[in-house]
Amino acid sequence: MAKSRIPEKVQRALWARAAGRCQFRGCNCELIGDLLTGKEDKMFGFVAHIVADSSEGARGHPTRSALLAKDISNLMLLCAKCHRLIDNEAPDDHPEELLVRMKEEHERRVRLVSGIQPDRASHVIRFGANIGKNEALVARDDIFASMLPERSPASFETIDLEMLGLSLEDNDEQYWQVQQTNLQRLFADKIRGRIERQQITHASVFALAPQPLLIELGRQLCDILPAEVHQRHREPATWKWQNDSDPIEFLVETPTEINSKVALILGLSATVSKDRIASVLGNDVSVWSITVNSPHNDIMRNAADLTFFRQELRRLFNSIKSAHGEGATINVFPALPVSAAVEVGRVWMPKADLPMNVFDQSRKIGGFVSALQIH
């Protein structure tokens, strides 16, 4: 129990710096009001000392305790549970240095979030299978944190588009038709009308789904709505752009002969050989491609690389149409990071580009199968 009385102005300043939330790392619970009990104006927080105000207290010191007793740099706002933890239950596990870092991290985050302008707000769209059960992959707090400092969530509620759980296998043509129709319906119900009414002016997209459906999501979003598509990284496991690698050098290949059949290989996450294309379309096919020297599944780490990919793909769509004419269809074979797959659909323009027949790699048959038609 603290022996000193903290001046009210210091307490108010601490509550403001903490934004009324517990500053213990991983807690962050709100400490003002409780709408469920009707105590909206009640304050549930405790002003706790990092270095105790007594030498006998937790982390106490013979001389520093008195000097820091009323110093805001030595005070944390905590909930009752975290207060008991650091002072009574496990004080030795919570040394001064650790608590100071927690306090600084929390207050830095509050300054960052509160400094974001209202016009930087963005609606969060999540797309995938069983979002509720796979919360670890699309966890709200992780998603919101990955948007900072460029954007902030426009609402604490995310817009969730979920794939249907079907008994059909993904090599069944009906599987893709049902999933495509479901996605189109969900998008129309939850998003399109709000875009038209200008209730959504920017979107942040977090998607984990089969490649053809990611491309369909991008088509629904198109380029009319400003959006940032995020990438789920494996190391570290986060949605936040890492910007820690050299720029990707995209390799663009054009065919030596123009045939009636058109194939487009998009191989950034894995290699897609021309033999695999020939086994589906035959040998009389013109193959266009965007690849890299060393494809791997954690390649898209820089936001700028996704922009460059969009630019290369836009140019390639134009070149394919110019070479093959209006009557052709582009057979797309994607092996892409999730963000790049969504951008394929966003870059594609319905009135300007050729129709796409998007293929998916089926483990059951050991090859590509036609999945979605985009036209």
C-alpha positions as CSV (number, residue, x, y, z in Angstrom):
1,M,0.0,0.0,0.0
2,A,1.4,3.4,-1.0
3,K,2.2,5.7,1.9
4,S,2.5,9.0,-0.1
5,R,-0.5,10.9,-1.5
6,I,-0.1,11.6,-5.2
7,P,-1.2,15.2,-6.2
8,E,-4.4,15.2,-8.1
9,K,-2.8,17.0,-11.1
10,V,-0.2,14.3,-11.4
11,Q,-2.9,11.6,-11.3
12,R,-4.9,13.4,-14.0
13,A,-1.8,13.6,-16.2
14,L,-1.1,9.9,-15.7
15,W,-4.7,9.0,-16.6
16,A,-4.4,11.1,-19.7
17,R,-1.1,9.7,-20.8
18,A,-2.4,6.2,-20.3
19,A,-5.7,7.0,-22.1
20,G,-7.6,5.5,-19.2
21,R,-6.2,2.0,-19.8
22,C,-4.0,-0.5,-17.9
23,Q,-0.4,0.1,-18.8
24,F,0.7,-3.5,-18.1
25,R,2.0,-5.1,-21.3
26,G,-0.7,-7.4,-22.8
27,C,-3.5,-6.1,-20.6
28,N,-4.6,-2.7,-21.9
29,C,-8.1,-3.0,-20.3
30,E,-10.2,0.0,-20.1
31,L,-10.4,1.5,-16.6
32,I,-13.1,4.1,-16.9
33,G,-16.8,3.2,-16.7
34,D,-18.7,-0.1,-17.0
35,L,-21.7,0.1,-19.3
36,L,-22.9,-3.3,-18.2
37,T,-23.3,-2.3,-14.6
38,G,-24.3,1.3,-15.4
39,K,-21.3,2.8,-13.7
40,E,-20.2,4.8,-16.7
41,D,-18.3,7.4,-14.7
42,K,-16.6,5.1,-12.2
43,M,-12.8,4.9,-12.4
44,F,-11.4,1.4,-11.8
45,G,-7.7,2.1,-12.1
46,F,-4.9,2.3,-9.6
47,V,-1.9,4.7,-9.6
48,A,1.0,2.3,-8.9
49,H,4.6,3.0,-8.1
50,I,7.3,1.4,-10.2
51,V,9.9,2.1,-7.4
52,A,7.9,1.9,-4.2
53,D,7.5,5.1,-2.2
54,S,9.0,3.2,0.7
55,S,12.3,1.3,0.9
56,E,10.4,-1.7,2.3
57,G,8.0,-1.8,-0.7
58,A,8.3,-3.6,-4.0
59,R,11.4,-2.4,-5.9
60,G,12.0,0.1,-3.0
61,H,15.3,2.0,-2.5
62,P,16.8,3.7,0.5
63,T,17.1,7.1,-1.2
64,R,15.3,6.9,-4.6
65,S,11.9,5.9,-3.1
66,A,11.3,9.3,-1.5
67,L,12.7,11.2,-4.5
68,L,10.4,9.4,-7.0
69,A,7.3,9.0,-4.8
70,K,5.3,11.7,-6.7
71,D,7.2,11.7,-10.0
72,I,5.0,10.8,-12.9
73,S,7.8,9.0,-14.6
74,N,7.7,6.5,-11.7
75,L,3.9,6.0,-11.8
76,M,1.9,3.5,-13.8
77,L,-1.9,3.2,-14.3
78,L,-2.9,-0.4,-13.6
79,C,-6.0,-2.5,-13.2
80,A,-6.5,-4.2,-9.8
81,K,-5.2,-7.6,-11.1
82,C,-2.0,-6.2,-12.6
83,H,-1.4,-4.0,-9.6
84,R,-1.6,-7.1,-7.3
85,L,0.7,-9.0,-9.6
86,I,3.6,-6.5,-9.6
87,D,3.4,-5.6,-6.0
88,N,2.2,-8.6,-4.1
89,E,2.2,-11.8,-6.1
90,A,5.3,-11.6,-8.2
91,P,7.3,-8.5,-7.5
92,D,10.7,-10.2,-8.3
93,D,9.4,-11.0,-11.8
94,H,8.7,-7.4,-12.5
95,P,11.9,-5.3,-12.0
96,E,12.0,-1.6,-12.4
97,E,13.5,-1.8,-15.9
98,L,10.7,-4.0,-17.2
99,L,7.9,-1.8,-15.8
100,V,9.6,1.4,-17.2
101,R,9.6,-0.2,-20.6
102,M,6.0,-1.2,-20.3
103,K,5.0,2.4,-19.3
104,E,7.0,4.0,-22.1
105,E,5.7,1.6,-24.8
106,H,2.1,2.2,-23.7
107,E,2.4,6.0,-23.6
108,R,4.2,6.1,-26.9
109,R,1.4,4.1,-28.5
110,V,-1.2,6.4,-27.0
111,R,0.6,9.4,-28.5
112,L,0.9,7.7,-31.8
113,V,-2.8,6.7,-32.1
114,S,-4.2,10.0,-30.8
115,G,-2.1,11.9,-33.2
116,I,-3.6,10.3,-36.3
117,Q,-5.8,12.6,-38.3
118,P,-9.5,11.6,-38.8
119,D,-9.0,11.5,-42.6
120,R,-6.6,8.6,-42.1
121,A,-9.3,6.3,-40.8
122,S,-9.7,3.0,-42.7
123,H,-12.4,0.3,-42.5
124,V,-10.9,-3.1,-41.9
125,I,-12.0,-6.0,-44.2
126,R,-11.2,-9.6,-43.2
127,F,-11.6,-12.4,-45.7
128,G,-11.0,-16.1,-45.1
129,A,-12.4,-19.4,-43.9
130,N,-13.8,-19.8,-40.3
131,I,-12.6,-16.4,-39.2
132,G,-14.0,-16.9,-35.7
133,K,-12.0,-20.2,-35.3
134,N,-8.9,-18.8,-36.9
135,E,-8.8,-15.7,-34.8
136,A,-5.1,-16.1,-34.2
137,L,-4.4,-15.4,-37.9
138,V,-6.7,-12.5,-38.2
139,A,-6.7,-11.2,-34.6
140,R,-8.3,-7.8,-34.3
141,D,-5.6,-6.3,-32.1
142,D,-2.8,-7.5,-34.4
143,I,-4.6,-6.1,-37.4
144,F,-5.2,-2.8,-35.8
145,A,-1.6,-2.5,-34.7
146,S,-0.3,-3.3,-38.2
147,M,-2.1,-0.3,-39.6
148,L,-0.3,2.2,-37.4
149,P,1.1,4.8,-37.8
150,E,-0.2,5.4,-41.4
151,R,-3.8,4.5,-40.7
152,S,-6.2,3.9,-37.8
153,P,-9.3,1.7,-37.8
154,A,-12.5,3.6,-38.6
155,S,-14.4,1.3,-36.3
156,F,-13.7,-1.3,-33.7
157,E,-15.9,-3.6,-35.7
158,T,-14.3,-5.4,-38.7
159,I,-16.1,-6.2,-41.9
160,D,-15.9,-10.0,-42.1
161,L,-16.3,-12.0,-45.4
162,E,-16.2,-15.7,-44.7
163,M,-15.9,-18.6,-47.1
164,L,-18.5,-21.3,-46.9
165,G,-17.7,-24.6,-45.3
166,L,-18.5,-27.1,-48.1
167,S,-18.4,-30.9,-48.4
168,L,-17.2,-30.4,-52.0
169,E,-13.5,-30.8,-52.8
170,D,-11.6,-27.9,-54.4
171,N,-11.1,-29.9,-57.6
172,D,-14.9,-29.8,-58.1
173,E,-16.0,-27.0,-60.4
174,Q,-19.1,-26.4,-58.2
175,Y,-16.9,-25.7,-55.2
176,W,-15.5,-22.6,-56.9
177,Q,-18.8,-21.4,-58.3
178,V,-20.4,-21.6,-54.9
179,Q,-17.5,-19.8,-53.2
180,Q,-17.4,-17.1,-55.8
181,T,-21.1,-16.5,-55.7
182,N,-21.0,-16.4,-51.9
183,L,-18.2,-13.8,-51.9
184,Q,-20.0,-11.6,-54.4
185,R,-23.1,-11.7,-52.3
186,L,-21.3,-10.9,-49.1
187,F,-19.4,-8.1,-50.7
188,A,-22.7,-6.6,-52.1
189,D,-24.5,-6.9,-48.8
190,K,-21.7,-5.6,-46.5
191,I,-19.5,-3.3,-48.6
192,R,-20.7,-2.1,-52.0
193,G,-23.6,0.0,-50.8
194,R,-21.5,1.6,-48.2
195,I,-18.9,2.6,-50.8
196,E,-21.6,4.0,-53.0
197,R,-23.0,6.1,-50.1
198,Q,-19.4,7.1,-49.3
199,Q,-19.6,5.6,-45.8
200,I,-16.4,3.7,-46.7
201,T,-13.8,5.8,-48.3
202,H,-10.7,3.7,-47.5
203,A,-10.2,0.0,-46.8
204,S,-7.5,-2.0,-45.2
205,V,-7.6,-5.6,-46.4
206,F,-6.5,-8.7,-44.5
207,A,-7.2,-11.9,-46.4
208,L,-6.2,-15.6,-46.1
209,A,-7.9,-17.7,-48.8
210,P,-7.2,-19.8,-51.9
211,Q,-5.6,-17.8,-54.7
212,P,-8.6,-17.7,-57.1
213,L,-10.8,-16.3,-54.3
214,L,-8.2,-13.7,-53.4
215,I,-8.2,-12.5,-57.0
216,E,-12.0,-12.4,-56.9
217,L,-11.9,-10.3,-53.8
218,G,-9.6,-7.9,-55.5
219,R,-11.9,-7.7,-58.5
220,Q,-14.8,-6.8,-56.1
221,L,-12.7,-4.1,-54.5
222,C,-11.3,-2.9,-57.9
223,D,-9.3,0.4,-58.0
224,I,-12.3,2.7,-57.4
225,L,-12.0,2.4,-53.6
226,P,-8.6,3.5,-52.1
227,A,-7.3,0.5,-50.2
228,E,-4.2,-1.0,-48.7
229,V,-3.8,-4.7,-49.0
230,H,-1.7,-6.2,-46.1
231,Q,0.5,-9.2,-46.3
232,R,0.6,-12.0,-43.6
233,H,4.3,-12.6,-42.9
234,R,5.6,-15.9,-41.5
235,E,8.7,-14.5,-39.7
236,P,7.8,-12.7,-37.7
237,A,4.1,-13.7,-37.6
238,T,2.5,-10.4,-38.3
239,W,0.5,-8.3,-40.8
240,K,2.7,-5.3,-40.5
241,W,4.9,-4.5,-43.4
242,Q,8.5,-5.3,-42.4
243,N,10.4,-3.2,-45.1
244,D,13.5,-5.1,-44.1
245,S,14.7,-6.6,-47.4
246,D,16.1,-5.5,-50.7
247,P,13.6,-4.5,-53.4
248,I,12.2,-7.5,-55.4
249,E,13.6,-7.8,-58.9
250,F,10.6,-8.9,-61.0
251,L,11.4,-10.9,-64.1
252,V,9.0,-10.3,-67.0
253,E,9.0,-12.8,-69.8
254,T,7.1,-12.5,-73.1
255,P,6.5,-15.3,-75.6
256,T,8.5,-15.7,-78.8
257,E,5.4,-16.8,-80.8
258,I,1.8,-15.5,-80.5
259,N,-0.7,-18.4,-80.4
260,S,-4.4,-18.4,-79.8
261,K,-4.1,-19.7,-76.3
262,V,-2.7,-17.3,-73.6
263,A,-1.1,-18.3,-70.3
264,L,0.1,-15.9,-67.6
265,I,2.4,-17.3,-64.9
266,L,2.6,-15.3,-61.7
267,G,5.3,-17.1,-59.8
268,L,6.6,-15.2,-56.7
269,S,5.9,-17.7,-54.0
270,A,6.8,-20.8,-56.0
271,T,8.0,-21.9,-59.4
272,V,5.4,-22.7,-62.0
273,S,7.0,-24.6,-64.9
274,K,5.9,-24.4,-68.5
275,D,5.5,-28.2,-68.5
276,R,2.7,-27.8,-65.9
277,I,1.0,-25.3,-68.2
278,A,1.3,-27.5,-71.2
279,S,-0.3,-30.4,-69.3
280,V,-3.4,-28.3,-69.0
281,L,-3.5,-26.2,-72.1
282,G,-1.3,-28.1,-74.6
283,N,1.8,-27.0,-76.3
284,D,0.3,-24.4,-78.6
285,V,0.2,-21.7,-76.0
286,S,1.9,-18.3,-75.6
287,V,3.3,-18.0,-72.1
288,W,3.7,-14.6,-70.4
289,S,5.1,-14.4,-66.9
290,I,6.1,-12.3,-63.9
291,T,8.6,-14.3,-61.8
292,V,11.6,-13.8,-59.5
293,N,15.0,-15.6,-59.3
294,S,14.3,-17.2,-55.9
295,P,10.6,-17.5,-55.2
296,H,9.5,-18.3,-51.6
297,N,6.4,-17.9,-49.5
298,D,7.7,-15.0,-47.4
299,I,9.0,-12.9,-50.3
300,M,6.6,-9.9,-50.1
301,R,7.9,-8.0,-47.1
302,N,8.0,-4.4,-48.4
303,A,4.9,-2.3,-49.3
304,A,6.8,-0.7,-52.2
305,D,7.3,-4.2,-53.8
306,L,3.6,-4.7,-54.0
307,T,3.2,-1.3,-55.7
308,F,5.9,-2.3,-58.3
309,F,4.2,-5.7,-58.8
310,R,0.9,-3.8,-59.6
311,Q,2.8,-1.6,-62.1
312,E,4.4,-4.6,-63.9
313,L,1.1,-6.4,-64.1
314,R,-0.7,-3.4,-65.5
315,R,1.8,-3.1,-68.3
316,L,1.7,-6.9,-69.0
317,F,-2.2,-6.9,-69.2
318,N,-1.8,-4.1,-71.8
319,S,0.8,-6.0,-73.8
320,I,-1.2,-9.2,-73.8
321,K,-4.2,-7.6,-75.2
322,S,-2.2,-5.7,-77.8
323,A,-0.6,-9.0,-78.9
324,H,-3.6,-11.3,-78.8
325,G,-6.5,-9.1,-79.6
326,E,-10.0,-8.7,-78.1
327,G,-11.1,-12.3,-78.5
328,A,-8.5,-14.0,-76.3
329,T,-8.8,-15.2,-72.7
330,I,-5.9,-15.1,-70.2
331,N,-5.3,-18.4,-68.4
332,V,-3.8,-17.3,-65.1
333,F,-1.6,-19.6,-63.1
334,P,-0.9,-17.9,-59.7
335,A,1.7,-18.8,-57.0
336,L,1.6,-15.5,-55.1
337,P,1.7,-14.0,-51.7
338,V,-1.8,-13.3,-50.5
339,S,-1.4,-9.5,-51.0
340,A,-0.3,-9.9,-54.6
341,A,-3.2,-12.2,-55.4
342,V,-5.7,-9.6,-54.2
343,E,-3.9,-7.0,-56.2
344,V,-4.2,-9.1,-59.4
345,G,-8.0,-8.6,-59.1
346,R,-7.7,-4.9,-58.3
347,V,-5.4,-4.2,-61.2
348,W,-7.6,-6.0,-63.7
349,M,-10.1,-3.6,-65.4
350,P,-13.4,-5.2,-66.6
351,K,-13.9,-2.7,-69.5
352,A,-10.3,-2.7,-70.7
353,D,-8.7,-6.1,-70.0
354,L,-9.2,-9.5,-71.4
355,P,-11.3,-12.1,-69.5
356,M,-9.3,-14.3,-67.1
357,N,-9.6,-18.0,-66.4
358,V,-7.9,-18.5,-63.0
359,F,-6.4,-21.8,-62.2
360,D,-5.7,-23.4,-58.8
361,Q,-3.2,-26.1,-57.8
362,S,-5.2,-29.1,-56.7
363,R,-3.3,-31.5,-54.4
364,K,-5.9,-34.3,-55.1
365,I,-5.2,-34.5,-58.8
366,G,-1.6,-33.2,-58.6
367,G,-2.0,-30.4,-61.0
368,F,-3.8,-27.2,-62.0
369,V,-7.6,-27.1,-62.4
370,S,-9.7,-24.3,-63.8
371,A,-11.3,-22.5,-60.8
372,L,-12.9,-19.1,-61.6
373,Q,-13.9,-17.1,-64.7
374,I,-13.5,-13.4,-64.4
375,H,-14.9,-11.3,-67.2
